[in-house]
Amino acid sequence: MFRVKGFFMLLAALALLAVPVLAQEMPTHLGVVDYELCDNFGGVTVTVVGDAGHNLAPYEFWKDDFAAMGINIEIVEVPFADVYQVLKTEFVAGSGAFDVVTFYPSYIGDFAGNGYLLPLDDFIAREPAAVWDPNMDDVLAPFRELYNKWAGQTYALTIDGDVLVLMYRADLFENAEEQAAFQAQYGRELRPPETWDEWLEVAEFFTRPAGATLAGETLTQPFYGTAEFGRRGFSYAWYLNRAASNGVTLFDEQMNTDINSPQAVAALQNMIDTLKFAPPDVLNFGYDELRDAFIGGQLAMVVQWTDVPKKAADPSISQIVGKVGVGRVPGFVVDGEVAHRSMMPVGRVVGIAADSDVPEAAYCVAKHIAYNTSLENVSTSLTGLDPYRTLHLTNPEAFAPLMGLENAQAYLEGLQVALADGYPDLFIPGAAQYQDALDIQVNRALAGETSAQEALDAVAAAWNEITDRLGRDTQVAFWQQALESYRAVGLIR
Amino acid sequence: MFSSGVKQRWVAFVFVLPVLVLLLSVSIYPLLRTLGLAFSSLELTVSPVETFIGLDNFAKAFSDARFWNAMGNTLTLVTVGVAIQLVLGTALALLLSEIGFTRVVWLTALLLPVMIAPVVSGFQFRVIYNDTFGPLNYLIKTLSGGLVTGPPWLADTRTALFTIMMTDVWQWTPFMMLLVLAGLESIPLELTEAAEVDGAGYWGTFWRIKLPLLLPVIVIGLLIRVMDTFKTFDLVFLLTGGGPGSSTETIAFYTYLNGFRFFSMGYTAAIAFIQLIIIIVIARVFLVVQKRMRGGGIQ
């Protein structure tokens, strides 16, 4: 009896100790954005759905604000990979289960085009602006034009500005011994790779077995040059970093694909070759494994989403605090110049379900997360949300408590460069099918089930079949509309 | 007004009606609706309009390499995986039947995997198989004195399907063991004693007395496990996501992708119906075999 009681007392003591620690880490209002809260709704319930985990944390951070608006928040968490399935099922069934829906902007064509979302333009234009205006001009153009709009209307507000960046172990690249060894081996200076060919060399150079020396220290575990998102789901995006930089455009105006062109095949071969310098289980690496391998000090460099440098700066989970550099995703040389492309997979936006009973309150919740508190939400390591507004890029002080002012400035500069290289994910209706068809074949080629050429030939055939099945004429029209948006924001040159 | 016979029939009908309505609404109607869908094109990604296309979805399935790959993976899991469960389950049941008063402790311990939700065991094994920090490769390396390094179980096309199979074997062998143990308990003692008196050894008794009497139970166990394994989804979803490549994509997982990722409802219905037909055929074969065994008795 005493033991049981003692155990519960110990648990209670630990819980009490934990509370102040958690409370310290929760972000507080920085006061950078001028806004007013919506009038009190008198206790309405707004149901928010989103992918489970740290990206729903802001609803907990700002619960007092929602209470002040007379809004009870009910959170529905769904697995990361099931967001589309859950939302689409509820939308098709017309269940009215959700008010604020968090989704990946790849699906905006599907959701807005099928009438599942409420246009937000009327809310945005309401007065007073301090209450209703989410300052869309402040949202970086790619996110505003591609992530939020469909057919000229605004249907969603960005809350997470995903883009892939190169991150590397600055301490290793700056180490004199390593620099000399690299110079001797490759006849050039050691630096973060500018091209995908240099990427292979650098990855090869840093791959070492346990017992070898790295930056003057003996390795107790094997060390690898790099890793990829090898698990099915997003391996296609890591491939498209390469393909897009080698001039692959996916489709022309009439949706004839160039995904099996020689340039596309060379890009995939580069990714296959990279696996020689990655951990043996890289084909089961998703976001978590890729992040943990890097911040656990197993890799010299990696291409990842922009929240990873924030995780790398957190001493409670990272072994490489203060050792991370951020740079441009490498590119292929096209017409004598290195063409850099950074894919923009995932990202998160919030929209209001067309069948919501409380659209006004739902909009107030969405706007509070997407604008009023956005700087706080993207500058903490408690979320995986990434910057997407000018105000985020111009306030490195907000990130300073996490990573120091100098690192914060370097991080935001790297991010700006990556965004300039940004290449959008497909977001026309059927995007999930096109992505899956590419993903599985890239994955098959990585696994050695098929050659790069055979894999991409299969993708071309599958994409044509999908386009025909969904209706070639409508798909072509959607694609041309997407191309216009791409050009408008300068993402396609 | 009504004769008592008619009245009784009405009363009986009224009593049956709720169950009838329930069956029609949750079982018969969805089945017929799915059958109708299998002959239609319904691409919810772009439109809620359904168009009749005859046998096109079935023709597509038969020429779809990914469908056949998924079917092949599923049949491998079903044949090899269930066979391993049967052999191990029978062996464990024989061992347990020889154990005295500690049997209940062993039985409880061995049944624990069956009580765990597949989603939990999926997560457990994702950690166990992890190449970097998983205990399996650590044990292999430690026990071999560093001479042998375990493979990346989930990341290698040669081991990934086997890994899923082993997780399924770990979880469901106890179920097979329990069925066989129950069968062993129901064998009349005088039969085995008579065999011993006649000079049949342990294995003679097993092969000539116990196994023939166990066969009807084993067939039912196999039927349940075959039908269950045919629907393997959760372990694939959690452990590999169908990869690397398409090496672990099962037919249930492929059906899920088409239905709930691509919302290609007509094609999904067609491949679901193909699975239904296969399952019905398998079940029918097992039941006929079982019936013949029950009729045949010990040879």
Interface residues (C-beta under 8 A of the other chain):
Chain A: A81 D82 Y84 Q85 K88 T89 V92 D110 G113 N114 G230 R231 R232 G233 P279 P280 D281 V282 L283 N284 F285 A293 Q298 P429 G430 A432 Q433 D436 I440 N443 R444 A445 L446 A447 G448 E449 T450 R469 L470 G471 T474
Chain B: S41 E43 L44 T45 V46 S47 P48 R66 N130 D131 T132 P151 P152 W153 L154 A155 D156 T157 T240 G241 G242 G243 P244 G245 S246 S247 L257 F260 R261 F262 F263 S264
